[in-house]
Amino acid sequence: MLHRPAGTVTHGLVFTHGAGGNCNSAVVKAVADEFSAAGFMVLRIDLPFRQQRRFGPPFPAQGKADREALRQAVACLRDMGAAQIVLGGHSYGGRQASMLAAEDPSIARLLVLLSYPLHPPQKPQELRTAHFPELRVPAVFVHGTRDPFGTIAEVEEAIRLIPAKTLLLEAPGAAHDLKNADLRAASEATRVLLLDQPA
């Protein structure tokens, strides 16, 4: 689903969903609306695992195909004139976006990662951060203070592994779905970080 703001657009955002949702999830639509209002062309997509099955989480072997779909979506936005690409997602979608950026830093200028699934609930030892030291793309993290996939303190510790610039925005009282969280700060922080980067 494409959101195209009025006027000349140079910034684009590819954004996708978590393991239990799709591109029509409330948080995905909220991000698209907020970034579109800020002047971004936004493409929200269903990952291949969701295209194959309406319900249920992805299988581990499907990650590569999901990352390739993100790569193709980025290429699509570039073809439409968005020179500066931001890539992101909610939960699983954000994890795949960050893994793709670790594999290929040229894929995007910046990452927007909402409710990054740092570990499964009640399993803090099963961290999903192996690729963090390879991330050379700046990242904005938005995380709820009641998210069972990682506490704010755990996220703060984890993002120290990332050599690129990072920013963590807390969503007070929000759980993993970030319901009712104010996402305006995410779009504002993204624009500031983009301006701060060398061309």
N, C-alpha and C positions, 0 to 999 in steps of 0.2 A: 504494500500500500504506500503510495507516494504522497507526501505533503510538500507542496511547492508554494513558498511564499511569494508575494508580489515583488516585482522589481528584479534587478540583477542579483543573482545568487552566486557566491564564490565558495561558500561553506556547505558541506554536506555531512549528514549523519546517517550511517547504517546502524540500525538498532534491532535487536531480536530478543526473544522471550526465554523464559526459564524452562526447566524440565517438565513442569506440569501445565504449561500454558501454551499460548500461540500469539500471533502478532496482534490479536485483538484483546489481549489481556489488559486490564485497567492500567497497570503501571506502564506498559509499553505505549499505550495510547496517550497517557499523560505526558510521557517524555516527548513523544512526537509533537504533541500540541505545544508544549513549552518551547522546544527548540525551533519549531517552525515559526512561532511568534517572535523568536529572537533572530530570525532571518536565515535559518538553516533550511536547506532542502533535505527532507527526512524520508528515508526509505525503511519501512519496517517490514520484516520478512518472517515467514515461517521457515524454520530449518527443515532439512530433508526428513529427519526422523518424525516430525510432526506432519509433514505432507504424506508420509506413508501410513501413519496411524493417528487417528483423531485424539486418542487418549493414551496415557501411559508414558513413562519416562523413556529416555533414549537408552540404547544398549551401548556399552563402552566402545564397541567396534565402530559405532556410527560417528564418533567424533571427527574423524578425518573428513568425511563427507560433509558434515556440518560446517567445518572450517572452510572447505572449498566453496560452499554456498555463500559464505560471508565474503570470500575473495571475489566471487562473481558479482555480488551485489555492489561492492566497492567499485569494480570496473564499470558497472552500469551507471552509477552516480557520476563517475568521472566523464563518461561519455555524454552525460547531460549537462556538463559544464561546471561541476563542483570541483574546483581545483584543490581545495583543502578538505581532506576527508577525516572525519571523526568516526571511530568504530566503537560499538559497545553493545551491551545487553544486560538483561536482568538475570541474576543467578547463573544457571548453566550457560545461558547465552553469553554472558559476560566472561565466563571462564573460557569458553571457546574463542571469543574475540581476543582475549589476552594471550592465549596459546598461539593463535595465528600471528599476532604481533611479535611474539618472542621468536617465532620461526622466520618472520619476514618483517623487519622494522619499517620497510618502505610502504607497507600496506596502509598506514594511516599516520596522521600528524599527532593524534591524541586518542586516548581511550576513555570511555565513560562506563564505569562498572558499578551497577546497582546491586546491592545485596550479594556481593561476591561470596560464593559458597565455600568458605575457608575450610570447613570440615563438615562431615555429616553431623546432625544433631547428637549430642551426648558422646561424640567420638573425637575429642580434640586432638588425639594422637594421629589421626588420619588426615594430615594436612594436604591441601591441593595447591602447593606453592612451589613445586619442583622447578617450574619454568620462570619463576619470578627473577632470579639473578640474571636471566637472559633478556629481560625486558628493557629495551632502549627507547621506548615510546612513553612520553609522559601520560599519567593516568589520574583521573578524578574518580574517587571511590565515594559512593553514597551508601551509608549503612545505618540500619535502625538499631536503637539501643536495646531492643528486645528480640533481636535476631538470633535464633538458636543455632544458626550455621556459623556463628563466630561472634564473640563479644567485641566491643570497641577496642579494648586493650589488646585482644588477640590480633585484630586487624592492624592496629598500629604497629605491633611487633612484626607482623608478616610483611608489611609494605616496606619495612627497612631493608628487606632483601632486594628491592628493586633499585637499580642504579639510576634510573631516570627520575625526573621530578614527579612527585605524587602529592595529592591533596585528598584528605579524608574529610567528608562532610557528614556530620552526625544527623540522624533523623530522630529526634527525641520521641520516645514512646512507640516508635514504629517497629513492627515485626518484619518478617522476611518479605512480605508482600508490599511493604512500604505504603500501605493504604493511608490516604490522607496526608502523606508527607509532602512538604513544599519542595518542589523540584526546581523552582526558579533559580535557586543558588547554584544548581548544577550547570544550567545553561550559561549563567553569568560567569562562573569560574572557568568554564570551557572557553568562552570567548577571550577572557583575560589571558589564559595560558597559551592560546593560539597566537595572540598578539605578541606574547613574550618570547616566542620561539623565533630563531633565525629563519629567514625565508629559504 
